[in-house]
Amino acid sequence: MQPENTIINCGCGACYEREVRVLPIKDIGLFECTDCGARLEIWSGRSVPVFKRIKSEAAQKRSA
Ligand SMILES: [Zn+2]
C-alpha cells in the first residue's frame, strides 16, 4: 500500500506535506500553521496526519 501524501496550502501561503500514519493507540491532536497559527486539522483516532513544512511553489516561482 502506498502512503497517502497530500499537499496542504495554508491561507497565509505556507505549504505542508501531509502524510497519514497509523498508530497502535488512539491519539487526539491538532495541527496549526507555524506561520499564522491557523488551525489546519484536528484528528482523533489511530490514523493521524504528520505535517512537514515544505517550500511553496508560489515562493519559488514568484515571477510566473
Ligand atoms: Zn498559515
N, CA, C, O and the ligand as a Tripos MOL2 file, in Angstrom:
@<TRIPOS>MOLECULE
protein
  257   255    65     0     0
PROTEIN
NO_CHARGES

@<TRIPOS>ATOM
      1 N           0.8350   -1.1960    0.0000 N.3       1 MET1
      2 CA          0.0000    0.0000    0.0000 C.3       1 MET1
      3 C           0.8740    1.2520    0.0000 C.2       1 MET1
      4 O           1.9120    1.2970    0.6600 O.2       1 MET1
      5 N           0.4510    2.2440   -0.7300 N.am      2 GLN2
      6 CA          1.2010    3.4920   -0.7800 C.3       2 GLN2
      7 C           0.7380    4.4110    0.3430 C.2       2 GLN2
      8 O          -0.4460    4.4490    0.6750 O.2       2 GLN2
      9 N           1.6700    5.1460    0.9210 N.am      3 PRO3
     10 CA          1.2560    6.1490    1.8980 C.3       3 PRO3
     11 C           0.4790    7.2560    1.2100 C.2       3 PRO3
     12 O           0.7280    7.5990    0.0540 O.2       3 PRO3
     13 N          -0.4720    7.8020    1.9550 N.am      4 GLU4
     14 CA         -1.3120    8.8490    1.3980 C.3       4 GLU4
     15 C          -0.6690   10.2090    1.6580 C.2       4 GLU4
     16 O          -0.7410   10.7350    2.7690 O.2       4 GLU4
     17 N          -0.0450   10.7670    0.6360 N.am      5 ASN5
     18 CA          0.6050   12.0590    0.7900 C.3       5 ASN5
     19 C          -0.1880   13.1450    0.0820 C.2       5 ASN5
     20 O          -0.5890   12.9920   -1.0720 O.2       5 ASN5
     21 N          -0.4040   14.2330    0.7860 N.am      6 THR6
     22 CA         -1.1600   15.3420    0.2270 C.3       6 THR6
     23 C          -0.3980   16.6280    0.5200 C.2       6 THR6
     24 O           0.3470   16.7130    1.4960 O.2       6 THR6
     25 N          -0.5910   17.6130   -0.3240 N.am      7 ILE7
     26 CA         -0.0070   18.9210   -0.0630 C.3       7 ILE7
     27 C          -1.0980   19.8360    0.4730 C.2       7 ILE7
     28 O          -2.1480   20.0050   -0.1480 O.2       7 ILE7
     29 N          -0.8340   20.4230    1.6310 N.am      8 ILE8
     30 CA         -1.7820   21.3350    2.2600 C.3       8 ILE8
     31 C          -1.2810   22.7640    2.0900 C.2       8 ILE8
     32 O          -0.1370   23.0700    2.4280 O.2       8 ILE8
     33 N          -2.1210   23.6220    1.5760 N.am      9 ASN9
     34 CA         -1.7680   25.0310    1.4390 C.3       9 ASN9
     35 C          -2.5500   25.8380    2.4650 C.2       9 ASN9
     36 O          -3.7810   25.8180    2.4790 O.2       9 ASN9
     37 N          -1.8330   26.5410    3.3160 N.am     10 CYS10
     38 CA         -2.4930   27.4090    4.2680 C.3      10 CYS10
     39 C          -2.8350   28.7270    3.5780 C.2      10 CYS10
     40 O          -2.2340   29.0890    2.5660 O.2      10 CYS10
     41 N          -3.7990   29.4290    4.1380 N.am     11 GLY11
     42 CA         -4.2190   30.6990    3.5660 C.3      11 GLY11
     43 C          -3.1150   31.7460    3.5530 C.2      11 GLY11
     44 O          -3.1540   32.6760    2.7470 O.2      11 GLY11
     45 N          -2.1250   31.6050    4.4420 N.am     12 CYS12
     46 CA         -1.0560   32.5890    4.5310 C.3      12 CYS12
     47 C           0.0480   32.3190    3.5200 C.2      12 CYS12
     48 O           0.9710   33.1220    3.3770 O.2      12 CYS12
     49 N          -0.0410   31.1770    2.8070 N.am     13 GLY13
     50 CA          0.9700   30.8720    1.7950 C.3      13 GLY13
     51 C           1.9220   29.7660    2.1920 C.2      13 GLY13
     52 O           2.7150   29.3100    1.3690 O.2      13 GLY13
     53 N           1.8590   29.3260    3.4370 N.am     14 ALA14
     54 CA          2.7200   28.2260    3.8750 C.3      14 ALA14
     55 C           2.2260   26.9090    3.2840 C.2      14 ALA14
     56 O           1.0220   26.7060    3.1310 O.2      14 ALA14
     57 N           3.1580   26.0130    2.9540 N.am     15 CYS15
     58 CA          2.8040   24.7190    2.3860 C.3      15 CYS15
     59 C           3.3140   23.6000    3.2950 C.2      15 CYS15
     60 O           4.4070   23.6700    3.8570 O.2      15 CYS15
     61 N           2.4870   22.5770    3.4160 N.am     16 TYR16
     62 CA          2.8690   21.4270    4.2220 C.3      16 TYR16
     63 C           2.5850   20.1490    3.4580 C.2      16 TYR16
     64 O           1.5840   20.0310    2.7520 O.2      16 TYR16
     65 N           3.4950   19.1900    3.6180 N.am     17 GLU17
     66 CA          3.2450   17.8610    3.0830 C.3      17 GLU17
     67 C           2.5940   17.0450    4.1900 C.2      17 GLU17
     68 O           3.1240   16.9250    5.2950 O.2      17 GLU17
     69 N           1.4290   16.4850    3.8640 N.am     18 ARG18
     70 CA          0.6590   15.7540    4.8670 C.3      18 ARG18
     71 C           0.7280   14.2610    4.5740 C.2      18 ARG18
     72 O           0.4320   13.8170    3.4650 O.2      18 ARG18
     73 N           1.1210   13.5020    5.5800 N.am     19 GLU19
     74 CA          1.2200   12.0510    5.4390 C.3      19 GLU19
     75 C           0.4450   11.4200    6.5710 C.2      19 GLU19
     76 O           0.4950   11.8890    7.7080 O.2      19 GLU19
     77 N          -0.2730   10.3520    6.2600 N.am     20 VAL20
     78 CA         -1.0850    9.7030    7.2870 C.3      20 VAL20
     79 C          -0.3220    8.5190    7.8700 C.2      20 VAL20
     80 O           0.1740    7.6610    7.1400 O.2      20 VAL20
     81 N          -0.2400    8.4910    9.1670 N.am     21 ARG21
     82 CA          0.3930    7.3790    9.8750 C.3      21 ARG21
     83 C          -0.6640    6.6710   10.7210 C.2      21 ARG21
     84 O          -1.5750    7.3050   11.2540 O.2      21 ARG21
     85 N          -0.5310    5.3690   10.8340 N.am     22 VAL22
     86 CA         -1.4290    4.6050   11.6930 C.3      22 VAL22
     87 C          -0.6880    4.2290   12.9680 C.2      22 VAL22
     88 O           0.3630    3.5900   12.9320 O.2      22 VAL22
     89 N          -1.2530    4.6370   14.0840 N.am     23 LEU23
     90 CA         -0.6260    4.3880   15.3770 C.3      23 LEU23
     91 C          -1.2210    3.1460   16.0330 C.2      23 LEU23
     92 O          -2.3470    2.7570   15.7220 O.2      23 LEU23
     93 N          -0.4700    2.5250   16.9370 N.am     24 PRO24
     94 CA         -1.0060    1.3730   17.6840 C.3      24 PRO24
     95 C          -2.0490    1.7830   18.7140 C.2      24 PRO24
     96 O          -2.8470    0.9590   19.1600 O.2      24 PRO24
     97 N          -2.0390    3.0570   19.0890 N.am     25 ILE25
     98 CA         -3.0300    3.5330   20.0530 C.3      25 ILE25
     99 C          -3.7150    4.7730   19.5110 C.2      25 ILE25
    100 O          -3.2230    5.4120   18.5810 O.2      25 ILE25
    101 N          -4.8540    5.1100   20.0990 N.am     26 LYS26
    102 CA         -5.5790    6.3120   19.6780 C.3      26 LYS26
    103 C          -4.8190    7.5740   20.0790 C.2      26 LYS26
    104 O          -4.1280    7.6140   21.0970 O.2      26 LYS26
    105 N          -4.9660    8.5800   19.2620 N.am     27 ASP27
    106 CA         -4.3300    9.8570   19.5540 C.3      27 ASP27
    107 C          -5.2910   10.9790   19.2050 C.2      27 ASP27
    108 O          -6.0310   10.9030   18.2240 O.2      27 ASP27
    109 N          -5.2660   12.0080   20.0150 N.am     28 ILE28
    110 CA         -6.0650   13.1930   19.7230 C.3      28 ILE28
    111 C          -5.1160   14.3750   19.6320 C.2      28 ILE28
    112 O          -4.2550   14.5570   20.4940 O.2      28 ILE28
    113 N          -5.2710   15.1640   18.6060 N.am     29 GLY29
    114 CA         -4.3870   16.3060   18.4810 C.3      29 GLY29
    115 C          -4.8600   17.2560   17.4130 C.2      29 GLY29
    116 O          -5.8850   17.0330   16.7690 O.2      29 GLY29
    117 N          -4.1080   18.3130   17.2320 N.am     30 LEU30
    118 CA         -4.4360   19.2560   16.1750 C.3      30 LEU30
    119 C          -3.1490   19.8300   15.6140 C.2      30 LEU30
    120 O          -2.0960   19.7950   16.2510 O.2      30 LEU30
    121 N          -3.2620   20.3580   14.4030 N.am     31 PHE31
    122 CA         -2.0970   20.9690   13.7840 C.3      31 PHE31
    123 C          -2.4230   22.3960   13.4040 C.2      31 PHE31
    124 O          -3.4360   22.6760   12.7620 O.2      31 PHE31
    125 N          -1.5490   23.2860   13.8100 N.am     32 GLU32
    126 CA         -1.7250   24.6900   13.4750 C.3      32 GLU32
    127 C          -0.5500   25.1480   12.6310 C.2      32 GLU32
    128 O           0.5810   24.6980   12.8140 O.2      32 GLU32
    129 N          -0.8350   26.0450   11.7090 N.am     33 CYS33
    130 CA          0.1960   26.6090   10.8560 C.3      33 CYS33
    131 C           1.2550   27.2810   11.7220 C.2      33 CYS33
    132 O           0.9330   28.0500   12.6280 O.2      33 CYS33
    133 N           2.5070   26.9850   11.4380 N.am     34 THR34
    134 CA          3.5790   27.5630   12.2460 C.3      34 THR34
    135 C           3.7920   29.0340   11.9160 C.2      34 THR34
    136 O           4.4340   29.7550   12.6790 O.2      34 THR34
    137 N           3.2620   29.4800   10.7920 N.am     35 ASP35
    138 CA          3.4310   30.8860   10.4130 C.3      35 ASP35
    139 C           2.3270   31.7740   10.9790 C.2      35 ASP35
    140 O           2.6090   32.7880   11.6180 O.2      35 ASP35
    141 N           1.0720   31.3930   10.7470 N.am     36 CYS36
    142 CA         -0.0310   32.2840   11.1140 C.3      36 CYS36
    143 C          -0.8970   31.7160   12.2380 C.2      36 CYS36
    144 O          -1.7480   32.4240   12.7770 O.2      36 CYS36
    145 N          -0.6910   30.4510   12.5960 N.am     37 GLY37
    146 CA         -1.4380   29.8810   13.7090 C.3      37 GLY37
    147 C          -2.8190   29.3720   13.3450 C.2      37 GLY37
    148 O          -3.5820   28.9850   14.2290 O.2      37 GLY37
    149 N          -3.1580   29.3620   12.0620 N.am     38 ALA38
    150 CA         -4.4640   28.8690   11.6470 C.3      38 ALA38
    151 C          -4.5630   27.3680   11.9160 C.2      38 ALA38
    152 O          -3.6080   26.6240   11.6910 O.2      38 ALA38
    153 N          -5.7120   26.9370   12.3930 N.am     39 ARG39
    154 CA         -5.9200   25.5190   12.6680 C.3      39 ARG39
    155 C          -6.2100   24.7920   11.3620 C.2      39 ARG39
    156 O          -7.2200   25.0480   10.7060 O.2      39 ARG39
    157 N          -5.3310   23.9000   11.0010 N.am     40 LEU40
    158 CA         -5.4580   23.2310    9.7060 C.3      40 LEU40
    159 C          -6.1410   21.8710    9.8200 C.2      40 LEU40
    160 O          -6.8130   21.4310    8.8870 O.2      40 LEU40
    161 N          -5.9730   21.2120   10.9480 N.am     41 GLU41
    162 CA         -6.6150   19.8990   11.0750 C.3      41 GLU41
    163 C          -6.7010   19.4780   12.5310 C.2      41 GLU41
    164 O          -5.8220   19.7690   13.3430 O.2      41 GLU41
    165 N          -7.7870   18.7830   12.8320 N.am     42 ILE42
    166 CA         -7.9560   18.1550   14.1390 C.3      42 ILE42
    167 C          -8.1970   16.6740   13.8930 C.2      42 ILE42
    168 O          -8.9450   16.3040   12.9880 O.2      42 ILE42
    169 N          -7.5670   15.8300   14.6910 N.am     43 TRP43
    170 CA         -7.7620   14.4010   14.4930 C.3      43 TRP43
    171 C          -8.0220   13.7070   15.8080 C.2      43 TRP43
    172 O          -7.6600   14.1920   16.8800 O.2      43 TRP43
    173 N          -8.6620   12.5520   15.6960 N.am     44 SER44
    174 CA         -8.9400   11.7200   16.8520 C.3      44 SER44
    175 C          -9.0700   10.2890   16.3680 C.2      44 SER44
    176 O         -10.0050    9.9580   15.6390 O.2      44 SER44
    177 N          -8.1350    9.4380   16.7700 N.am     45 GLY45
    178 CA         -8.1820    8.0530   16.3310 C.3      45 GLY45
    179 C          -6.7880    7.5080   16.1150 C.2      45 GLY45
    180 O          -5.8020    8.0850   16.5720 O.2      45 GLY45
    181 N          -6.7170    6.3880   15.4110 N.am     46 ARG46
    182 CA         -5.4140    5.7530   15.2070 C.3      46 ARG46
    183 C          -4.7330    6.2150   13.9400 C.2      46 ARG46
    184 O          -3.5220    6.0480   13.7930 O.2      46 ARG46
    185 N          -5.4960    6.8010   13.0110 N.am     47 SER47
    186 CA         -4.8840    7.3630   11.8140 C.3      47 SER47
    187 C          -4.6400    8.8430   12.0440 C.2      47 SER47
    188 O          -5.5860    9.6270   12.1190 O.2      47 SER47
    189 N          -3.3920    9.2240   12.1540 N.am     48 VAL48
    190 CA         -3.0750   10.6200   12.4400 C.3      48 VAL48
    191 C          -2.2060   11.1910   11.3240 C.2      48 VAL48
    192 O          -1.3560   10.4910   10.7740 O.2      48 VAL48
    193 N          -2.4200   12.4570   10.9940 N.am     49 PRO49
    194 CA         -1.6120   13.0890    9.9660 C.3      49 PRO49
    195 C          -0.2930   13.6020   10.5360 C.2      49 PRO49
    196 O          -0.2120   14.0460   11.6810 O.2      49 PRO49
    197 N           0.7330   13.5260    9.6970 N.am     50 VAL50
    198 CA          2.0290   14.0950   10.0570 C.3      50 VAL50
    199 C           2.3180   15.1940    9.0510 C.2      50 VAL50
    200 O           2.2410   14.9660    7.8430 O.2      50 VAL50
    201 N           2.6490   16.3800    9.5340 N.am     51 PHE51
    202 CA          2.8640   17.5150    8.6400 C.3      51 PHE51
    203 C           4.3360   17.8700    8.5750 C.2      51 PHE51
    204 O           5.0340   17.9010    9.5890 O.2      51 PHE51
    205 N           4.7940   18.1390    7.3550 N.am     52 LYS52
    206 CA          6.1800   18.5450    7.1620 C.3      52 LYS52
    207 C           6.1820   19.8170    6.3320 C.2      52 LYS52
    208 O           5.6040   19.8590    5.2460 O.2      52 LYS52
    209 N           6.8260   20.8410    6.8360 N.am     53 ARG53
    210 CA          6.8730   22.1240    6.1420 C.3      53 ARG53
    211 C           7.6770   21.9840    4.8520 C.2      53 ARG53
    212 O           8.7750   21.4270    4.8520 O.2      53 ARG53
    213 N           7.1280   22.4870    3.7720 N.am     54 ILE54
    214 CA          7.8500   22.4870    2.5010 C.3      54 ILE54
    215 C           7.8190   23.8870    1.9060 C.2      54 ILE54
    216 O           7.0030   24.7260    2.2880 O.2      54 ILE54
    217 N           8.7150   24.1160    0.9750 N.am     55 LYS55
    218 CA          8.7110   25.4070    0.2930 C.3      55 LYS55
    219 C           7.5250   25.4700   -0.6560 C.2      55 LYS55
    220 O           7.2350   24.5090   -1.3680 O.2      55 LYS55
    221 N           6.8560   26.5910   -0.6600 N.am     56 SER56
    222 CA          5.7110   26.7290   -1.5410 C.3      56 SER56
    223 C           6.1630   27.0300   -2.9590 C.2      56 SER56
    224 O           7.1770   27.6930   -3.1790 O.2      56 SER56
    225 N           5.3920   26.5310   -3.9180 N.am     57 GLU57
    226 CA          5.7200   26.7950   -5.3160 C.3      57 GLU57
    227 C           5.6150   28.2730   -5.6190 C.2      57 GLU57
    228 O           6.3690   28.8040   -6.4340 O.2      57 GLU57
    229 N           4.6860   28.9320   -4.9670 N.am     58 ALA58
    230 CA          4.4850   30.3520   -5.2220 C.3      58 ALA58
    231 C           5.7400   31.1460   -4.8700 C.2      58 ALA58
    232 O           6.0930   32.1070   -5.5530 O.2      58 ALA58
    233 N           6.4080   30.7280   -3.7920 N.am     59 ALA59
    234 CA          7.6080   31.4450   -3.3770 C.3      59 ALA59
    235 C           8.7610   31.1800   -4.3360 C.2      59 ALA59
    236 O           9.6030   32.0480   -4.5650 O.2      59 ALA59
    237 N           8.7900   29.9700   -4.8960 N.am     60 GLN60
    238 CA          9.8790   29.6150   -5.8060 C.3      60 GLN60
    239 C           9.6840   30.2240   -7.1840 C.2      60 GLN60
    240 O          10.6540   30.5450   -7.8700 O.2      60 GLN60
    241 N           8.4200   30.3840   -7.5920 N.am     61 LYS61
    242 CA          8.1190   30.8800   -8.9370 C.3      61 LYS61
    243 C           7.3020   32.1530   -8.8340 C.2      61 LYS61
    244 O           6.1910   32.2370   -9.3580 O.2      61 LYS61
    245 N           7.8520   33.1250   -8.1650 N.am     62 ARG62
    246 CA          7.0980   34.3380   -7.9250 C.3      62 ARG62
    247 C           6.8620   35.1330   -9.2140 C.2      62 ARG62
    248 O           5.8970   35.8900   -9.3170 O.2      62 ARG62
    249 N           7.7460   34.9540  -10.1860 N.am     63 SER63
    250 CA          7.6190   35.7290  -11.4200 C.3      63 SER63
    251 C           6.5620   35.1500  -12.3530 C.2      63 SER63
    252 O           6.1000   35.8350  -13.2660 O.2      63 SER63
    253 N           6.1700   33.8810  -12.1280 N.am     64 ALA64
    254 CA          5.2510   33.2040  -13.0490 C.3      64 ALA64
    255 C           3.8330   33.7420  -12.9220 C.2      64 ALA64
    256 O           2.9330   33.2820  -13.6250 O.2      64 ALA64
    257 ZN         -0.6920   29.8920    7.7820 Zn       65 ZN65
@<TRIPOS>BOND
     1     1     2 1
     2     2     3 1
     3     3     4 2
     4     3     5 am
     5     5     6 1
     6     6     7 1
     7     7     8 2
     8     7     9 am
     9     9    10 1
    10    10    11 1
    11    11    12 2
    12    11    13 am
    13    13    14 1
    14    14    15 1
    15    15    16 2
    16    15    17 am
    17    17    18 1
    18    18    19 1
    19    19    20 2
    20    19    21 am
    21    21    22 1
    22    22    23 1
    23    23    24 2
    24    23    25 am
    25    25    26 1
    26    26    27 1
    27    27    28 2
    28    27    29 am
    29    29    30 1
    30    30    31 1
    31    31    32 2
    32    31    33 am
    33    33    34 1
    34    34    35 1
    35    35    36 2
    36    35    37 am
    37    37    38 1
    38    38    39 1
    39    39    40 2
    40    39    41 am
    41    41    42 1
    42    42    43 1
    43    43    44 2
    44    43    45 am
    45    45    46 1
    46    46    47 1
    47    47    48 2
    48    47    49 am
    49    49    50 1
    50    50    51 1
    51    51    52 2
    52    51    53 am
    53    53    54 1
    54    54    55 1
    55    55    56 2
    56    55    57 am
    57    57    58 1
    58    58    59 1
    59    59    60 2
    60    59    61 am
    61    61    62 1
    62    62    63 1
    63    63    64 2
    64    63    65 am
    65    65    66 1
    66    66    67 1
    67    67    68 2
    68    67    69 am
    69    69    70 1
    70    70    71 1
    71    71    72 2
    72    71    73 am
    73    73    74 1
    74    74    75 1
    75    75    76 2
    76    75    77 am
    77    77    78 1
    78    78    79 1
    79    79    80 2
    80    79    81 am
    81    81    82 1
    82    82    83 1
    83    83    84 2
    84    83    85 am
    85    85    86 1
    86    86    87 1
    87    87    88 2
    88    87    89 am
    89    89    90 1
    90    90    91 1
    91    91    92 2
    92    91    93 am
    93    93    94 1
    94    94    95 1
    95    95    96 2
    96    95    97 am
    97    97    98 1
    98    98    99 1
    99    99   100 2
   100    99   101 am
   101   101   102 1
   102   102   103 1
   103   103   104 2
   104   103   105 am
   105   105   106 1
   106   106   107 1
   107   107   108 2
   108   107   109 am
   109   109   110 1
   110   110   111 1
   111   111   112 2
   112   111   113 am
   113   113   114 1
   114   114   115 1
   115   115   116 2
   116   115   117 am
   117   117   118 1
   118   118   119 1
   119   119   120 2
   120   119   121 am
   121   121   122 1
   122   122   123 1
   123   123   124 2
   124   123   125 am
   125   125   126 1
   126   126   127 1
   127   127   128 2
   128   127   129 am
   129   129   130 1
   130   130   131 1
   131   131   132 2
   132   131   133 am
   133   133   134 1
   134   134   135 1
   135   135   136 2
   136   135   137 am
   137   137   138 1
   138   138   139 1
   139   139   140 2
   140   139   141 am
   141   141   142 1
   142   142   143 1
   143   143   144 2
   144   143   145 am
   145   145   146 1
   146   146   147 1
   147   147   148 2
   148   147   149 am
   149   149   150 1
   150   150   151 1
   151   151   152 2
   152   151   153 am
   153   153   154 1
   154   154   155 1
   155   155   156 2
   156   155   157 am
   157   157   158 1
   158   158   159 1
   159   159   160 2
   160   159   161 am
   161   161   162 1
   162   162   163 1
   163   163   164 2
   164   163   165 am
   165   165   166 1
   166   166   167 1
   167   167   168 2
   168   167   169 am
   169   169   170 1
   170   170   171 1
   171   171   172 2
   172   171   173 am
   173   173   174 1
   174   174   175 1
   175   175   176 2
   176   175   177 am
   177   177   178 1
   178   178   179 1
   179   179   180 2
   180   179   181 am
   181   181   182 1
   182   182   183 1
   183   183   184 2
   184   183   185 am
   185   185   186 1
   186   186   187 1
   187   187   188 2
   188   187   189 am
   189   189   190 1
   190   190   191 1
   191   191   192 2
   192   191   193 am
   193   193   194 1
   194   194   195 1
   195   195   196 2
   196   195   197 am
   197   197   198 1
   198   198   199 1
   199   199   200 2
   200   199   201 am
   201   201   202 1
   202   202   203 1
   203   203   204 2
   204   203   205 am
   205   205   206 1
   206   206   207 1
   207   207   208 2
   208   207   209 am
   209   209   210 1
   210   210   211 1
   211   211   212 2
   212   211   213 am
   213   213   214 1
   214   214   215 1
   215   215   216 2
   216   215   217 am
   217   217   218 1
   218   218   219 1
   219   219   220 2
   220   219   221 am
   221   221   222 1
   222   222   223 1
   223   223   224 2
   224   223   225 am
   225   225   226 1
   226   226   227 1
   227   227   228 2
   228   227   229 am
   229   229   230 1
   230   230   231 1
   231   231   232 2
   232   231   233 am
   233   233   234 1
   234   234   235 1
   235   235   236 2
   236   235   237 am
   237   237   238 1
   238   238   239 1
   239   239   240 2
   240   239   241 am
   241   241   242 1
   242   242   243 1
   243   243   244 2
   244   243   245 am
   245   245   246 1
   246   246   247 1
   247   247   248 2
   248   247   249 am
   249   249   250 1
   250   250   251 1
   251   251   252 2
   252   251   253 am
   253   253   254 1
   254   254   255 1
   255   255   256 2
@<TRIPOS>SUBSTRUCTURE
     1 MET1         2 RESIDUE 1 A MET
     2 GLN2         6 RESIDUE 1 A GLN
     3 PRO3        10 RESIDUE 1 A PRO
     4 GLU4        14 RESIDUE 1 A GLU
     5 ASN5        18 RESIDUE 1 A ASN
     6 THR6        22 RESIDUE 1 A THR
     7 ILE7        26 RESIDUE 1 A ILE
     8 ILE8        30 RESIDUE 1 A ILE
     9 ASN9        34 RESIDUE 1 A ASN
    10 CYS10       38 RESIDUE 1 A CYS
    11 GLY11       42 RESIDUE 1 A GLY
    12 CYS12       46 RESIDUE 1 A CYS
    13 GLY13       50 RESIDUE 1 A GLY
    14 ALA14       54 RESIDUE 1 A ALA
    15 CYS15       58 RESIDUE 1 A CYS
    16 TYR16       62 RESIDUE 1 A TYR
    17 GLU17       66 RESIDUE 1 A GLU
    18 ARG18       70 RESIDUE 1 A ARG
    19 GLU19       74 RESIDUE 1 A GLU
    20 VAL20       78 RESIDUE 1 A VAL
    21 ARG21       82 RESIDUE 1 A ARG
    22 VAL22       86 RESIDUE 1 A VAL
    23 LEU23       90 RESIDUE 1 A LEU
    24 PRO24       94 RESIDUE 1 A PRO
    25 ILE25       98 RESIDUE 1 A ILE
    26 LYS26      102 RESIDUE 1 A LYS
    27 ASP27      106 RESIDUE 1 A ASP
    28 ILE28      110 RESIDUE 1 A ILE
    29 GLY29      114 RESIDUE 1 A GLY
    30 LEU30      118 RESIDUE 1 A LEU
    31 PHE31      122 RESIDUE 1 A PHE
    32 GLU32      126 RESIDUE 1 A GLU
    33 CYS33      130 RESIDUE 1 A CYS
    34 THR34      134 RESIDUE 1 A THR
    35 ASP35      138 RESIDUE 1 A ASP
    36 CYS36      142 RESIDUE 1 A CYS
    37 GLY37      146 RESIDUE 1 A GLY
    38 ALA38      150 RESIDUE 1 A ALA
    39 ARG39      154 RESIDUE 1 A ARG
    40 LEU40      158 RESIDUE 1 A LEU
    41 GLU41      162 RESIDUE 1 A GLU
    42 ILE42      166 RESIDUE 1 A ILE
    43 TRP43      170 RESIDUE 1 A TRP
    44 SER44      174 RESIDUE 1 A SER
    45 GLY45      178 RESIDUE 1 A GLY
    46 ARG46      182 RESIDUE 1 A ARG
    47 SER47      186 RESIDUE 1 A SER
    48 VAL48      190 RESIDUE 1 A VAL
    49 PRO49      194 RESIDUE 1 A PRO
    50 VAL50      198 RESIDUE 1 A VAL
    51 PHE51      202 RESIDUE 1 A PHE
    52 LYS52      206 RESIDUE 1 A LYS
    53 ARG53      210 RESIDUE 1 A ARG
    54 ILE54      214 RESIDUE 1 A ILE
    55 LYS55      218 RESIDUE 1 A LYS
    56 SER56      222 RESIDUE 1 A SER
    57 GLU57      226 RESIDUE 1 A GLU
    58 ALA58      230 RESIDUE 1 A ALA
    59 ALA59      234 RESIDUE 1 A ALA
    60 GLN60      238 RESIDUE 1 A GLN
    61 LYS61      242 RESIDUE 1 A LYS
    62 ARG62      246 RESIDUE 1 A ARG
    63 SER63      250 RESIDUE 1 A SER
    64 ALA64      254 RESIDUE 1 A ALA
    65 ZN65       257 GROUP 0 **** ****
